[in-house]
Each structure stands twice: as C-alpha cells, then as structure tokens.
Amino acid sequence: MAMVELRDVSKRYRTVRAMENVSFRIPPGVVFALLGENGAGKTTTIRSMLGLEQPDSGTVRVLAMDPRKDGIEIRRKIGCVPDAPKLYDWMKVSEIAWFAGGFYPEGYVAEFERLAAEFELPMNVKIKTLSKGGKAKVSLALAMAHTPELLILDEPTSGLDTLVRRKFLESMVDVASAGRTVFLSSHQIPEVERVADYVAIMNEGKIRVCEKLETLKAEIEQWVVTLENPECSLPPCDSFLLTHEGIGQRRQQLTVRSPEPNALWALRDTEGVLQVDVHTPSLEEIFVAYLKSGKNDWRSEQNSLPRDVPVSDASEEAKS
Ligand SMILES: Nc1ncnc2c1ncn2[C@@H]1O[C@H](COP(=O)(O)OP(=O)(O)OP(=O)(O)O)[C@@H](O)[C@H]1O
C-alpha cells in the first residue's frame, strides 16, 4: 500500500496556483522530502493530505483514505508537526503528555516519556520556559508517541540550532529504518540531503522532479567548460541539458542529466574547448538547476515511484 498518493492535484487561491497537477506516491519505510522555496506550495500540499484544504481537482490518498471524507481519522492515525505548532505552553511537559494521552490508546504517555528522555527533554518544566528547540522536541514527541506509521513534518527544523537540527533529522532515519514513513517539507536542503531517500522538488505549485535521491545524484553531472575565447560555441545538448550558465568570460557550466554516451567526448573534442571538468552536484545545486531550468522532468514519472509498479517494489528498492 502507498502511504501517500497524490494524482494530478490542483489548488488555486484566486490568481495563485498553489498546486498544479501534483502527483507523487510514497512507499512505506522511507524518508520523503518535499523541497521548495517560500510559497512553492509545500504547506498547501500537506494541508491537502490532512484534509484541512480541499483541492480543486485530483485525488489524494493517505493510508488509503480520502482526506476529504476521512480527514479526522487520518489526523488521528498519523503524527504531524505543522509549520507553526500550537502548544498549551502554560502546561508542564508532563502535563501536555497526559493531556494528549487522553486521545490515544494506553501506552502513549510511556512512549512520550521514552522519547523525552531520548531527546533530553525535561518533563517537569513549563513549556513556555523551553527554548525553541525544546518546544520543537515537545511537538515531535507528541506527534510520535502513538508510534504512527506516517509522520508528516512541515519545516520541522526551522529556527533550530545546527546540532539540534542534525540530531532531529538523523532521528528520522531511525524512524524510517523501523519501517515507518517520514514526509518532511523543507528548504534546509544540505541537511535533507543527509537523510532523504526520495526528494520532490516543488516550484510555483508544480513538482519539477520526484525521484530517489541516489538516482538524481548518479545521473546528474556538472560540466565546467573552459574555452579558448568567449566566442567558441558548444555542440547542442538540449536533450539532456538542465541549465547552462556563464561563469566569467571563458568558463561555462552545464548541468546535465543522463547525457548521451559520447557527449562528453564530443564536448572535449570541440574546437576552442580547452578543458571540461566533471563534478557531482550537491542536492542544493540539483535543486537550483531544476528551479532555473523550469523543466518538469518526465523521468520522475517514469523512474521514481512508478504508478504501474506495485509500491512494495519501490519500497524494496529504497532499502537496497
Ligand atoms: N489561504 C490562502 N489564501 C490565499 N493564498 C494562499 C493561501 N494559502 C497559501 N496561499 C498561497 O499559495 C502559495 C503556496 O503557499 P504555501 O504556503 O503552500 O507555500 P510553502 O511552500 O509552504 O511556503 P513556505 O515555505 O513559505 O511556508 C503562496 O503563493 C501562498 O501565498
């Protein structure tokens, strides 16, 4: 079963297209990161998954349920940390755990206490006296204490210190390796790169690419071309080119995906080309390349989380 599946989901606010034909499918046991700049449509996507926003068209399924009808049930089953969690901050940590525990089966408070100990969170202090990081840990422990199969986190690390952010994200890898699924939205790309199995890059309401991170890193290269003089022209490579930028007068940087086998040699043999250096881009560079290219990568439909292949296969692939 797909933990989350969106098909051609669109949502418009007056003139703003917050989501445009958004499709992706998330198998169990992975960390899935939705990346996008401010206003890309990440929160709208999450709100649609929670049944807090009604899309204009398309289908959303979360744990095989329809958020339009089963929003409350979905929100009860999953764990969620919204972008601005609201906590009763006059309560002590222990009190909020007991309060929340009233909505869940037995065992919630014990698991909360275990998580609090793991996060080094004091139980006997008022929430309002905690740092931002401390409050984020409370939100996360509250979302995780009923051991949900799916954890949805909207910008979970914004405002946290680097070390706390790292620890937090690393704990998400543990959650996924226990077979549960983590969906997180973020614009902290370098950190996401350390933990994500799949990434979707969203821009202006559209998913530009949605793929296994490993595949993106294996297939995308940066070619830095040094020219004899600025007038030299390069051979055509539109079919695999994401971006082409000048770096000063005599250098050009091409970001390419799955280039034709002889393309690099052809480029190196081109008259006026002195040197071509090949680099593996970081996820941040891949992100920028997709944003600049404005392309919707057809491969993300075909290769990443194929619609026609049983999701369990994609999950097995993710673990291997
Ligand atoms: N309730 C609303 N009414 C009108 N416009 C909205 C509403 N909610 C979101 N938008 C617009 O939809 C677009 C997508 O917003 P959304 O909050 O989903 O982006 P985001 O990727 O989560 O951004 P951020 O990283 O800043 O939180 C933005 O242009 C935003 O202004």
The ligand as a Gaussian input file, in Angstrom:
#p B3LYP/6-31G(d) Opt

LIG

0 1
 N       -5.282000      30.520000       2.404000
 C       -4.636000      31.091000       1.393000
 N       -5.180000      32.103000       0.700000
 C       -4.565000      32.668000      -0.353000
 N       -3.355000      32.283000      -0.808000
 C       -2.740000      31.269000      -0.163000
 C       -3.347000      30.624000       0.970000
 N       -2.501000      29.648000       1.406000
 C       -1.426000      29.702000       0.589000
 N       -1.552000      30.661000      -0.349000
 C       -0.598000      30.971000      -1.421000
 O       -0.304000      29.762000      -2.096000
 C        1.070000      29.709000      -2.426000
 C        1.681000      28.454000      -1.803000
 O        1.713000      28.637000      -0.387000
 P        2.276000      27.544000       0.609000
 O        2.079000      28.052000       1.997000
 O        1.692000      26.231000       0.266000
 O        3.831000      27.534000       0.240000
 P        5.069000      26.923000       1.035000
 O        5.889000      26.215000       0.020000
 O        4.596000      26.117000       2.193000
 O        5.816000      28.222000       1.547000
 P        6.680000      28.447000       2.896000
 O        7.948000      27.654000       2.742000
 O        6.914000      29.919000       2.869000
 O        5.835000      28.002000       4.053000
 C        1.697000      31.002000      -1.925000
 O        1.737000      31.914000      -3.001000
 C        0.733000      31.463000      -0.865000
 O        0.752000      32.870000      -0.750000

